[in-house]
Amino acid sequence: MSTPKARFLALLLVLMTSFGAIASGGEEKHGEETFVPGDVIIHHVLDNHEIHIGNFHIPLPIILWDSKNGGLVGPFSSHHLAGGEAHNGYIMDHEKIYHADEAGGKLVVGHEEETNEPIYSKPLDFSITKAVAGVFLTSILLLIIFIAAAKGYAKREGQAPKGIQSAMEPLIVFVRDEIAKPSIGKKYEKFLPYLLTVFFFIWIANLLGLIPFIGGFNVTGNIAVALVLALMTFVLTAANGNKDYWMHILWTPGVPWWLKVPIPLMFIIEFIGFLSKPIVLMLRLFANITAGHIIILAFVSLIFIFDNLYGAAGGYGVSIVSVIFSIFMFCIELLVAFLQAYVFTLLSALYLGSAVEEHAHEH
C-alpha cells in the first residue's frame, strides 16, 4: 500500500476510534442504555472535574473555600464526588459542588420568592477543572516551544534558523508584519509581545481541542477563558488610550453641539461601542470554537442514533457518511483554529492601534 493511502487510513482509524470513545463517554453499555446525543455533546463542550480519554478517567483536584469549614478545603480528588455520593459534607451535581445534608442530598437553605425553587448552599469552587488543566497544558507547551526557539537564536546568532526556530519564525514574522505593524503603526513594538502571546496561546489551545484522544480540551470554547482573554485586550487598550482616544469617547470632535448637550447622544453611542469591544472578542472566539466541536460530535452521534433505531446495520451504514463529514469538518476546524487566533489577534491590534493613534484635528 502506498504511503499516502496508509496515512489516510491511519488518520481515519484514529478519528473513528477517538470520536467513538468520546461519544460513548465511557459510560454507555450497548444495548442497556439509550444513547442521548445532547447529553454527550454538552458533556464534552462544558467544563468538568475529570479528563476523559475513552474509558479512562483522570480525576482532577478539588479545591474549595468554605467559611463553614474554616476556609480552605482540599485539595482532594474529584473521584470521591464523581458517583454523586456525599464526601466530607459535599456533593457534586452536574459538575457543581454543594453542601450535603444529613440524607446525602443537596443542602437547602431557602426558596425563591417568585418560583419557590429551592436555594442550595454551596462553597466557592476553585478546583482545577478540565479547562484550567487545558490552560496549564497550553502554557507549558508555549514555554517549551519559545524557550527552545530562543535558545536556537542564541546559539545560531546571525545564521539561518533551524529546527523549531525555523518553524516559529514565519509565524512570528507574520504576526509582526501582517497584524501588528499595519494595525498599530510606529508603536507596534510595545504591544508585539502581547499579540504574539495571545496568537500562539489561542492557536495551540484550539489545536489541543481537536485531539480527542488526549482529553478533548475545549479551552477557548470555555466562555470564562474567552472572557479573560477579551478583558486583557480591553484593559490594555484602556490603559494605553491617549488624549485623542478618550476625547473621541467623552467629547466627540466634529459633530454638532446638539448631539453632545443637553443629551449626550454621542457619548452614549461611543461608550456603548467602547464596552462592546471585549464582548465581541469573547463571543466571536467562544461561539466559533464551540460550534465546531458541536458539529463534529453531532456527525459522530448519527452513528449511535442510527444504531439505536435500526440496529448495527443502520449504524454501520450511516457511519460511512458520518465519518467522511467528520473528517471534512475536522479539516475545516484545523483552519478555524488558526483563523480564530488570527482574527482575535487582529481585532486586538486594531483596538490597540485606535487607542495610541495620533489624530490631527483642524482648528
Residue pairs with C-beta under 8 A, 6 or more apart in sequence:
1 9
11 327
12 323
12 327
14 213
15 323
15 326
15 327
15 330
16 319
16 323
17 213
18 212
18 213
19 212
19 296
19 297
19 300
19 326
20 300
20 303
21 53
21 54
21 55
21 212
21 213
22 40
22 44
22 52
22 212
22 216
22 297
22 300
23 35
23 37
23 40
23 297
23 300
23 301
23 303
23 304
24 55
24 304
25 40
25 43
25 52
26 52
26 54
26 55
26 56
26 57
27 33
28 35
30 307
34 308
35 301
35 304
35 305
35 307
35 308
37 297
37 298
37 301
37 304
37 305
40 297
40 301
41 293
41 294
41 297
41 298
41 301
44 216
44 218
44 293
44 297
45 218
45 221
45 290
45 293
45 294
46 95
47 95
47 129
47 130
47 131
47 218
47 222
48 95
48 129
48 130
49 59
49 60
49 62
49 78
49 81
49 82
49 92
49 95
49 127
49 129
49 130
50 57
50 58
50 59
50 60
50 78
50 82
50 130
51 57
51 58
51 60
51 130
51 133
51 215
52 58
52 215
52 216
53 213
53 214
53 215
54 213
57 82
58 215
59 77
59 78
59 79
59 82
60 77
60 78
60 127
60 128
60 129
60 130
60 133
61 74
61 75
61 76
61 77
61 78
61 127
61 128
62 74
62 75
62 76
62 77
62 78
62 81
62 97
62 125
62 127
63 72
63 73
63 74
63 75
63 125
63 126
63 127
63 128
64 72
64 73
64 74
64 90
64 97
64 123
64 124
64 125
64 126
64 127
65 71
65 72
65 73
65 123
65 124
65 126
66 73
66 99
66 123
66 124
67 123
68 99
68 123
69 89
69 123
73 88
73 90
73 123
74 127
75 127
75 128
76 87
76 88
78 92
78 127
80 87
80 88
81 87
81 90
81 91
81 92
81 97
82 92
84 91
84 92
84 93
85 91
85 104
86 100
86 104
89 99
89 100
90 97
90 98
90 99
90 100
90 123
91 97
91 98
91 99
91 100
91 104
91 105
91 106
92 98
93 106
95 129
96 122
96 125
97 122
97 123
97 125
97 127
98 106
98 107
98 120
98 121
98 122
99 106
99 107
99 120
99 121
99 122
99 123
100 106
100 107
101 107
101 108
106 118
106 120
106 121
107 120
107 121
108 118
108 119
108 120
108 121
109 119
109 120
109 121
110 118
110 119
111 117
111 118
111 119
112 118
112 119
128 136
130 215
130 217
130 218
131 217
131 218
131 219
131 222
131 224
131 225
133 215
133 217
134 205
134 208
134 209
134 215
134 217
134 218
134 219
135 205
135 219
135 225
137 208
137 217
138 201
138 204
138 205
138 208
138 219
139 201
141 204
142 197
142 200
142 201
142 204
145 164
145 168
145 200
146 168
146 200
148 163
148 164
148 165
149 164
149 165
149 168
149 169
152 161
152 162
152 163
152 164
152 165
153 161
153 165
156 162
156 165
160 166
161 169
171 199
171 200
172 196
175 192
175 195
175 196
175 199
175 345
176 188
176 192
176 196
179 195
179 199
179 342
179 345
179 346
179 349
180 188
180 191
180 192
180 195
180 349
181 188
183 346
183 349
183 350
183 352
183 353
184 191
184 349
184 352
184 353
184 356
185 353
185 356
185 357
187 356
188 349
190 240
191 236
191 240
191 349
191 352
194 232
194 236
194 348
195 345
195 348
195 349
198 229
198 232
198 233
198 341
198 344
198 345
198 348
199 341
199 342
199 344
199 345
200 341
201 229
202 220
202 229
202 285
202 340
202 341
202 344
202 345
203 337
203 338
203 341
205 217
205 219
205 220
205 225
206 219
206 220
206 289
206 333
206 336
206 337
206 338
206 340
206 341
207 334
207 337
208 214
208 217
208 219
209 216
209 217
209 218
209 219
209 220
209 221
209 289
209 293
209 337
210 330
210 333
210 334
210 337
218 289
218 290
218 293
219 225
220 226
220 229
220 285
220 286
220 289
220 340
221 286
221 289
221 290
221 293
222 286
223 282
223 286
226 281
226 282
226 283
226 285
226 286
227 278
227 282
229 281
229 282
229 285
229 344
230 277
230 278
230 279
230 281
230 282
230 285
231 278
233 277
233 278
233 281
233 347
233 348
233 351
233 352
234 277
234 278
234 281
234 351
236 352
237 277
237 351
237 352
237 354
237 355
238 355
240 352
240 355
240 356
241 355
241 356
242 355
242 356
242 357
242 358
244 357
244 358
244 359
245 354
245 355
245 356
245 357
247 253
248 270
248 359
249 267
249 270
249 271
249 274
250 267
250 270
251 260
251 267
252 259
252 260
252 266
252 267
252 270
253 361
254 361
255 266
259 265
259 266
260 266
260 267
277 347
277 351
280 347
281 344
281 347
281 348
284 340
284 343
284 344
284 347
285 340
285 344
288 336
288 340
289 336
289 340
292 329
292 332
292 333
292 336
295 329
296 326
296 329
296 330
296 333
299 322
299 325
299 326
299 329
300 322
300 326
302 318
302 321
302 322
303 315
303 318
303 319
303 322
304 315
306 314
306 315
306 317
306 318
307 314
307 315
310 317
